[in-house]
Amino acid sequence: MENFINSLPKPVLAILAIIIGIFVFMLINPPHTVCDTQASTFKETQAGNIFPTVVKKNKIPPAIVRAKEACQLGNSAGSCYEYFMVLKKVADDVGKASSECTNQLFNITEVKSALNDGIELMVRLAWGVKPPEPGLERFGWMQEAEIAVFCRLKSVYLRANGEEAWTALRKKVAAKLPGEEVPFSTDPAQVTVEPKKATEMLAEQDIWNRSLFSVRCESF
């Protein structure tokens, strides 16, 4: 191999060196695509919302961290308002991306975590501590405004990942839903009993009928 290289004319070697150099440069610094530009704009827009900010070298956690905690603790329309608005803003901005870039934006770590967690938490809050009755009760305390946010998250998720991925997420969340309410006890000697999961007590279709997943989003 070394003899072959040495036998090549210098102009040919120079051209080969340039080609190899360009190839290595492109591997290290791939061309900036349209989707990269959209992702960069998205990150700027969402700074402070789902991405941390830096002020005088201090890292400030994004708003979604505090908002999600408040929602989980309060479990009401008022305590969840900020969190749901953060989720809606994320979904709206992902939705603004061109169709070929939606998946790339969705799969940014912070975006994927925010939307997946948001969908799951909304379903769990609507479900409550035990299976709700089919019908309007499956929405829990959620009204049209909150359900519209859920539908917006669903729309963006489907656009980015497709129906099959949505079905997989639905089944994953359903597996975590409680199937019964366990009475709270103040007796420290009593052994804590874990409630059975909904999947142990209800058929898949029944869980769907009782959950927020069954909402007809065409109406919102």
SVG drawing of the C-alpha trace seen along z (x, -y; Angstrom):
<svg xmlns="http://www.w3.org/2000/svg" viewBox="-71 -38 78 47">
<polyline fill="none" stroke="black" stroke-width="0.4" points="0.0,0.0 2.8,-2.4 4.6,-1.6 1.4,-2.3 1.0,-5.7 4.6,-6.6 4.2,-5.7 1.4,-8.2 2.2,-11.6 2.3,-14.5 -0.7,-16.3 -2.8,-13.1 -1.7,-12.8 -2.6,-16.5 -6.1,-15.9 -6.6,-12.8 -5.4,-14.7 -8.0,-17.5 -10.8,-15.0 -9.9,-13.1 -9.7,-16.5 -13.1,-17.6 -14.6,-14.2 -13.2,-14.3 -14.3,-18.0 -17.9,-17.0 -17.9,-14.1 -16.8,-16.4 -19.0,-19.4 -22.0,-18.0 -23.9,-20.5 -26.4,-22.7 -29.9,-21.5 -33.2,-23.3 -34.3,-21.2 -31.2,-22.2 -32.2,-25.8 -35.7,-25.2 -34.4,-23.3 -32.1,-26.2 -35.0,-28.7 -37.2,-26.4 -34.6,-26.2 -34.3,-30.0 -38.1,-30.4 -38.3,-27.8 -35.4,-29.1 -36.6,-29.4 -39.7,-27.3 -38.3,-23.8 -34.6,-24.7 -32.6,-26.2 -31.2,-29.7 -28.0,-31.1 -27.9,-34.5 -24.6,-35.7 -23.2,-32.2 -26.1,-30.9 -28.1,-28.1 -31.9,-28.8 -34.1,-25.7 -36.9,-26.0 -40.4,-26.9 -41.7,-23.5 -40.0,-22.0 -41.8,-24.2 -45.1,-24.2 -45.2,-20.4 -44.5,-20.0 -47.3,-22.5 -49.7,-20.7 -48.9,-17.3 -49.3,-18.7 -52.4,-20.8 -54.2,-18.4 -56.7,-21.1 -57.4,-23.4 -55.8,-26.4 -52.6,-24.6 -52.1,-23.0 -52.8,-26.0 -49.2,-27.1 -48.0,-23.6 -50.6,-23.0 -49.8,-26.4 -46.1,-25.4 -47.0,-22.1 -49.3,-23.9 -46.5,-26.4 -44.1,-23.5 -46.7,-21.6 -47.6,-24.8 -44.0,-25.5 -43.2,-22.0 -46.3,-22.1 -45.0,-25.2 -42.1,-23.1 -42.3,-21.8 -43.6,-18.2 -40.2,-16.8 -38.7,-18.4 -41.4,-17.7 -39.9,-14.4 -36.5,-15.9 -37.8,-18.7 -40.0,-16.2 -37.0,-14.0 -34.9,-16.7 -34.5,-15.3 -36.2,-18.1 -39.2,-18.2 -39.7,-14.4 -39.6,-14.3 -42.0,-17.3 -44.6,-16.0 -44.5,-12.4 -44.6,-13.2 -47.4,-15.8 -49.6,-13.3 -49.1,-10.7 -49.7,-13.1 -52.9,-14.5 -54.3,-11.0 -53.4,-10.0 -54.9,-13.2 -58.1,-12.6 -58.2,-9.0 -57.8,-9.6 -57.1,-7.1 -59.5,-4.5 -61.2,-3.7 -63.7,-6.5 -67.1,-5.6 -67.3,-5.8 -68.7,-9.1 -67.9,-12.6 -66.4,-11.3 -63.5,-10.0 -62.3,-13.7 -62.1,-14.1 -61.9,-17.9 -60.8,-18.7 -63.0,-21.0 -62.9,-22.0 -59.7,-24.2 -57.7,-21.4 -59.0,-18.8 -58.1,-21.0 -54.5,-21.1 -54.5,-17.3 -55.8,-17.1 -53.1,-19.6 -50.4,-17.3 -52.0,-14.3 -52.1,-16.0 -48.4,-17.0 -47.4,-13.5 -49.2,-11.8 -47.7,-14.2 -44.2,-13.5 -44.4,-9.8 -47.4,-8.2 -50.4,-6.2 -48.3,-3.1 -46.2,-5.1 -49.3,-6.7 -50.8,-3.3 -47.6,-2.1 -47.6,-5.2 -51.3,-4.7 -50.6,-1.1 -47.6,-2.1 -49.6,-4.8 -52.6,-2.4 -50.3,0.1 -49.6,-2.5 -53.2,-3.4 -54.7,-2.2 -57.5,0.4 -58.7,-0.2 -58.5,-2.7 -56.7,-1.6 -58.0,-3.3 -55.4,-5.5 -54.4,-4.3 -52.7,-6.2 -51.8,-2.9 -48.0,-2.6 -48.2,1.1 -50.4,1.8 -48.7,3.1 -48.9,0.9 -50.9,2.5 -50.2,1.6 -53.4,1.1 -54.0,3.5 -53.4,2.0 -56.3,1.3 -54.8,3.8 -55.4,6.5 -59.1,5.7 -60.3,4.3 -60.1,5.2 -58.0,2.9 -61.1,1.5 -62.7,0.7 -59.6,-1.1 -59.7,-3.1 -63.4,-3.9 -62.8,-5.2 -59.6,-7.2 -58.8,-10.6 -57.4,-8.7 -60.9,-8.1 -61.8,-11.8 -63.1,-12.8 -60.5,-15.5 -62.5,-16.5 -64.8,-18.3 -61.9,-20.3"/>
</svg>
